[in-house]
Amino acid sequence: MHIATDIKYSKATKTLTVAFDDGTSVALPAEYLRVESPSAEVQGHGPDQRKTIAGRRHVGIMEIEPVGNYAVRLIFDDLHDSGLFTWDYFYELGVERDRRWAAYLEALATQGLSRDP
């Protein structure tokens, strides 16, 4: 299990930086976090129900709410606020960022969607 030791959000770059107890630090853009939200709205209730969220290029994070000692709830400025981002999920998003982002861009292209609103 990974434990976050510091979480900082830059409004200027719309990037959330999460540092972990093993020395790892990941920088996660708000758009990436929004389209990879662990919520049922995005993930569905199984792999075949996953939704591609378009039009979030300019999304930001308004609030970060702690949930116990294991997660946070992110409140995005498009008012999406469901889904808990656990420390392990942040770590996974950091490690798999390139692969996940490429898959997201491919899904947008395949479905004729855009990152722009």
FIKOLZA-1660 file (N, C-alpha, C; in steps of 0.1 Angstrom, whole numbers, plus 5000, padded with zeros to 4 digits):
% residues 117
   i   px   py   pz ch aa at
   1 5008 4988 5000  A  M  N
   1 5000 5000 5000  A  M CA
   1 5009 5012 5000  A  M  C
   2 5005 5022 4992  A  H  N
   2 5013 5035 4991  A  H CA
   2 5006 5045 5000  A  H  C
   3 5014 5053 5006  A  I  N
   3 5008 5064 5015  A  I CA
   3 5013 5077 5010  A  I  C
   4 5003 5086 5008  A  A  N
   4 5006 5100 5003  A  A CA
   4 5011 5107 5016  A  A  C
   5 5022 5115 5013  A  T  N
   5 5028 5123 5024  A  T CA
   5 5025 5138 5022  A  T  C
   6 5022 5141 5009  A  D  N
   6 5020 5155 5006  A  D CA
   6 5011 5156 4993  A  D  C
   7 5002 5165 4993  A  I  N
   7 4994 5167 4981  A  I CA
   7 4993 5182 4979  A  I  C
   8 4997 5187 4967  A  K  N
   8 4996 5201 4964  A  K CA
   8 4990 5203 4950  A  K  C
   9 4982 5213 4949  A  Y  N
   9 4975 5216 4937  A  Y CA
   9 4980 5230 4932  A  Y  C
  10 4984 5231 4919  A  S  N
  10 4987 5244 4913  A  S CA
  10 4976 5248 4904  A  S  C
  11 4969 5259 4908  A  K  N
  11 4959 5264 4899  A  K CA
  11 4964 5269 4886  A  K  C
  12 4977 5274 4886  A  A  N
  12 4983 5280 4874  A  A CA
  12 4985 5269 4864  A  A  C
  13 4989 5257 4868  A  T  N
  13 4992 5247 4858  A  T CA
  13 4981 5236 4858  A  T  C
  14 4971 5237 4868  A  K  N
  14 4960 5228 4869  A  K CA
  14 4966 5214 4871  A  K  C
  15 4976 5213 4880  A  T  N
  15 4983 5200 4882  A  T CA
  15 4983 5197 4897  A  T  C
  16 4979 5184 4900  A  L  N
  16 4980 5179 4914  A  L CA
  16 4993 5171 4915  A  L  C
  17 5001 5175 4925  A  T  N
  17 5013 5167 4927  A  T CA
  17 5011 5159 4940  A  T  C
  18 5014 5146 4940  A  V  N
  18 5012 5138 4951  A  V CA
  18 5026 5131 4954  A  V  C
  19 5031 5133 4966  A  A  N
  19 5043 5127 4971  A  A CA
  19 5040 5115 4980  A  A  C
  20 5048 5105 4979  A  F  N
  20 5045 5092 4986  A  F CA
  20 5056 5089 4996  A  F  C
  21 5053 5080 5005  A  D  N
  21 5063 5077 5016  A  D CA
  21 5075 5070 5011  A  D  C
  22 5075 5064 4998  A  D  N
  22 5087 5057 4993  A  D CA
  22 5096 5067 4985  A  D  C
  23 5092 5080 4985  A  G  N
  23 5100 5090 4978  A  G CA
  23 5095 5093 4964  A  G  C
  24 5086 5085 4959  A  T  N
  24 5080 5088 4946  A  T CA
  24 5071 5100 4947  A  T  C
  25 5071 5108 4936  A  S  N
  25 5062 5119 4934  A  S CA
  25 5056 5119 4920  A  S  C
  26 5043 5121 4919  A  V  N
  26 5037 5121 4906  A  V CA
  26 5029 5134 4904  A  V  C
  27 5030 5140 4892  A  A  N
  27 5023 5152 4888  A  A CA
  27 5012 5148 4879  A  A  C
  28 5000 5151 4883  A  L  N
  28 4988 5146 4876  A  L CA
  28 4979 5158 4872  A  L  C
  29 4978 5160 4859  A  P  N
  29 4969 5171 4854  A  P CA
  29 4955 5169 4858  A  P  C
  30 4948 5180 4861  A  A  N
  30 4934 5179 4865  A  A CA
  30 4925 5172 4854  A  A  C
  31 4928 5175 4841  A  E  N
  31 4921 5169 4830  A  E CA
  31 4922 5154 4831  A  E  C
  32 4934 5149 4833  A  Y  N
  32 4937 5135 4834  A  Y CA
  32 4930 5129 4845  A  Y  C
  33 4930 5135 4857  A  L  N
  33 4923 5130 4869  A  L CA
  33 4908 5130 4866  A  L  C
  34 4903 5140 4859  A  R  N
  34 4888 5140 4857  A  R CA
  34 4884 5129 4848  A  R  C
  35 4892 5126 4837  A  V  N
  35 4887 5116 4827  A  V CA
  35 4891 5102 4832  A  V  C
  36 4899 5101 4843  A  E  N
  36 4902 5088 4849  A  E CA
  36 4896 5087 4863  A  E  C
  37 4886 5095 4866  A  S  N
  37 4879 5095 4879  A  S CA
  37 4875 5080 4882  A  S  C
  38 4877 5076 4895  A  P  N
  38 4873 5063 4899  A  P CA
  38 4857 5062 4901  A  P  C
  39 4850 5072 4898  A  S  N
  39 4836 5072 4899  A  S CA
  39 4829 5062 4890  A  S  C
  40 4817 5058 4894  A  A  N
  40 4809 5049 4886  A  A CA
  40 4805 5056 4873  A  A  C
  41 4803 5070 4873  A  E  N
  41 4800 5078 4862  A  E CA
  41 4810 5075 4850  A  E  C
  42 4823 5074 4854  A  V  N
  42 4833 5072 4844  A  V CA
  42 4836 5058 4842  A  V  C
  43 4839 5050 4853  A  Q  N
  43 4843 5036 4852  A  Q CA
  43 4832 5027 4849  A  Q  C
  44 4819 5031 4852  A  G  N
  44 4808 5022 4851  A  G CA
  44 4809 5011 4862  A  G  C
  45 4802 5000 4859  A  H  N
  45 4802 4989 4869  A  H CA
  45 4810 4977 4864  A  H  C
  46 4818 4979 4854  A  G  N
  46 4826 4969 4848  A  G CA
  46 4834 4974 4836  A  G  C
  47 4844 4967 4832  A  P  N
  47 4853 4972 4821  A  P CA
  47 4845 4976 4808  A  P  C
  48 4834 4969 4805  A  D  N
  48 4827 4971 4793  A  D CA
  48 4817 4983 4794  A  D  C
  49 4816 4989 4806  A  Q  N
  49 4807 5000 4808  A  Q CA
  49 4815 5014 4810  A  Q  C
  50 4828 5013 4808  A  R  N
  50 4837 5025 4810  A  R CA
  50 4832 5035 4800  A  R  C
  51 4832 5048 4804  A  K  N
  51 4828 5059 4795  A  K CA
  51 4840 5068 4792  A  K  C
  52 4840 5073 4780  A  T  N
  52 4850 5082 4775  A  T CA
  52 4844 5096 4778  A  T  C
  53 4851 5104 4787  A  I  N
  53 4846 5117 4790  A  I CA
  53 4854 5127 4781  A  I  C
  54 4846 5135 4773  A  A  N
  54 4852 5144 4764  A  A CA
  54 4850 5159 4769  A  A  C
  55 4857 5168 4763  A  G  N
  55 4855 5182 4766  A  G CA
  55 4860 5187 4779  A  G  C
  56 4870 5181 4784  A  R  N
  56 4875 5185 4798  A  R CA
  56 4889 5191 4797  A  R  C
  57 4894 5196 4786  A  R  N
  57 4907 5202 4785  A  R CA
  57 4910 5212 4795  A  R  C
  58 4900 5221 4798  A  H  N
  58 4903 5232 4807  A  H CA
  58 4898 5230 4822  A  H  C
  59 4894 5218 4825  A  V  N
  59 4889 5215 4839  A  V CA
  59 4899 5218 4849  A  V  C
  60 4895 5223 4861  A  G  N
  60 4904 5225 4872  A  G CA
  60 4898 5218 4884  A  G  C
  61 4905 5219 4895  A  I  N
  61 4901 5213 4908  A  I CA
  61 4897 5225 4917  A  I  C
  62 4885 5225 4923  A  M  N
  62 4881 5235 4932  A  M CA
  62 4884 5232 4946  A  M  C
  63 4883 5219 4950  A  E  N
  63 4885 5215 4964  A  E CA
  63 4891 5201 4965  A  E  C
  64 4898 5199 4975  A  I  N
  64 4904 5186 4978  A  I CA
  64 4899 5183 4993  A  I  C
  65 4891 5173 4994  A  E  N
  65 4885 5169 5007  A  E CA
  65 4891 5156 5012  A  E  C
  66 4898 5156 5023  A  P  N
  66 4903 5143 5029  A  P CA
  66 4892 5134 5032  A  P  C
  67 4895 5121 5030  A  V  N
  67 4885 5110 5034  A  V CA
  67 4894 5100 5042  A  V  C
  68 4892 5101 5055  A  G  N
  68 4900 5092 5064  A  G CA
  68 4915 5095 5062  A  G  C
  69 4923 5084 5063  A  N  N
  69 4938 5085 5061  A  N CA
  69 4942 5078 5048  A  N  C
  70 4932 5075 5039  A  Y  N
  70 4935 5067 5027  A  Y CA
  70 4931 5073 5014  A  Y  C
  71 4924 5085 5014  A  A  N
  71 4919 5090 5001  A  A CA
  71 4915 5104 5002  A  A  C
  72 4912 5110 4990  A  V  N
  72 4906 5123 4990  A  V CA
  72 4895 5123 4979  A  V  C
  73 4886 5132 4981  A  R  N
  73 4875 5135 4971  A  R CA
  73 4879 5148 4964  A  R  C
  74 4880 5147 4951  A  L  N
  74 4883 5159 4943  A  L CA
  74 4870 5165 4938  A  L  C
  75 4869 5178 4940  A  I  N
  75 4857 5185 4934  A  I CA
  75 4862 5194 4923  A  I  C
  76 4858 5190 4911  A  F  N
  76 4863 5196 4899  A  F CA
  76 4854 5208 4896  A  F  C
  77 4859 5217 4888  A  D  N
  77 4851 5229 4885  A  D CA
  77 4840 5227 4875  A  D  C
  78 4838 5215 4870  A  D  N
  78 4827 5211 4862  A  D CA
  78 4816 5204 4871  A  D  C
  79 4819 5205 4884  A  L  N
  79 4810 5200 4895  A  L CA
  79 4810 5185 4897  A  L  C
  80 4819 5178 4890  A  H  N
  80 4821 5164 4892  A  H CA
  80 4827 5162 4906  A  H  C
  81 4821 5154 4914  A  D  N
  81 4827 5152 4928  A  D CA
  81 4825 5138 4933  A  D  C
  82 4822 5129 4925  A  S  N
  82 4820 5115 4930  A  S CA
  82 4832 5107 4927  A  S  C
  83 4834 5097 4935  A  G  N
  83 4846 5088 4933  A  G CA
  83 4857 5092 4943  A  G  C
  84 4863 5083 4950  A  L  N
  84 4873 5085 4959  A  L CA
  84 4887 5082 4953  A  L  C
  85 4896 5091 4953  A  F  N
  85 4909 5089 4948  A  F CA
  85 4918 5084 4960  A  F  C
  86 4920 5071 4961  A  T  N
  86 4929 5065 4971  A  T CA
  86 4943 5068 4968  A  T  C
  87 4952 5066 4978  A  W  N
  87 4966 5068 4976  A  W CA
  87 4971 5058 4965  A  W  C
  88 4966 5046 4966  A  D  N
  88 4971 5036 4956  A  D CA
  88 4966 5039 4942  A  D  C
  89 4954 5045 4941  A  Y  N
  89 4949 5049 4928  A  Y CA
  89 4958 5061 4922  A  Y  C
  90 4961 5070 4930  A  F  N
  90 4970 5081 4926  A  F CA
  90 4983 5075 4921  A  F  C
  91 4989 5066 4929  A  Y  N
  91 5002 5060 4925  A  Y CA
  91 5000 5053 4911  A  Y  C
  92 4990 5045 4910  A  E  N
  92 4987 5038 4897  A  E CA
  92 4985 5048 4886  A  E  C
  93 4978 5059 4888  A  L  N
  93 4976 5069 4877  A  L CA
  93 4990 5075 4873  A  L  C
  94 4999 5077 4883  A  G  N
  94 5012 5082 4880  A  G CA
  94 5020 5072 4872  A  G  C
  95 5021 5060 4876  A  V  N
  95 5029 5050 4870  A  V CA
  95 5024 5047 4856  A  V  C
  96 5011 5047 4854  A  E  N
  96 5005 5043 4841  A  E CA
  96 5000 5055 4833  A  E  C
  97 5005 5067 4836  A  R  N
  97 5000 5079 4830  A  R CA
  97 5002 5079 4815  A  R  C
  98 5013 5075 4809  A  D  N
  98 5016 5076 4795  A  D CA
  98 5006 5066 4788  A  D  C
  99 5005 5054 4793  A  R  N
  99 4997 5044 4786  A  R CA
  99 4982 5048 4787  A  R  C
 100 4978 5052 4799  A  R  N
 100 4963 5056 4800  A  R CA
 100 4960 5068 4792  A  R  C
 101 4969 5078 4791  A  W  N
 101 4966 5090 4784  A  W CA
 101 4965 5086 4769  A  W  C
 102 4974 5078 4764  A  A  N
 102 4974 5074 4750  A  A CA
 102 4961 5067 4747  A  A  C
 103 4957 5058 4756  A  A  N
 103 4944 5051 4754  A  A CA
 103 4932 5060 4754  A  A  C
 104 4933 5070 4762  A  Y  N
 104 4922 5080 4763  A  Y CA
 104 4921 5088 4749  A  Y  C
 105 4933 5093 4745  A  L  N
 105 4933 5100 4732  A  L CA
 105 4928 5092 4720  A  L  C
 106 4932 5079 4721  A  E  N
 106 4927 5070 4710  A  E CA
 106 4912 5068 4711  A  E  C
 107 4907 5067 4723  A  A  N
 107 4892 5065 4725  A  A CA
 107 4885 5077 4720  A  A  C
 108 4890 5089 4723  A  L  N
 108 4884 5102 4718  A  L CA
 108 4884 5101 4702  A  L  C
 109 4895 5098 4696  A  A  N
 109 4896 5098 4682  A  A CA
 109 4886 5088 4676  A  A  C
 110 4886 5076 4681  A  T  N
 110 4878 5065 4676  A  T CA
 110 4863 5069 4677  A  T  C
 111 4859 5077 4687  A  Q  N
 111 4845 5080 4689  A  Q CA
 111 4842 5094 4684  A  Q  C
 112 4851 5100 4677  A  G  N
 112 4849 5113 4671  A  G CA
 112 4847 5124 4681  A  G  C
 113 4853 5123 4693  A  L  N
 113 4852 5133 4704  A  L CA
 113 4864 5141 4705  A  L  C
 114 4863 5152 4713  A  S  N
 114 4874 5162 4714  A  S CA
 114 4877 5164 4729  A  S  C
 115 4889 5168 4732  A  R  N
 115 4892 5173 4745  A  R CA
 115 4886 5187 4748  A  R  C
 116 4883 5194 4738  A  D  N
 116 4878 5208 4739  A  D CA
 116 4863 5207 4742  A  D  C
 117 4859 5217 4750  A  P  N
 117 4844 5218 4754  A  P CA
 117 4836 5220 4742  A  P  C
% end
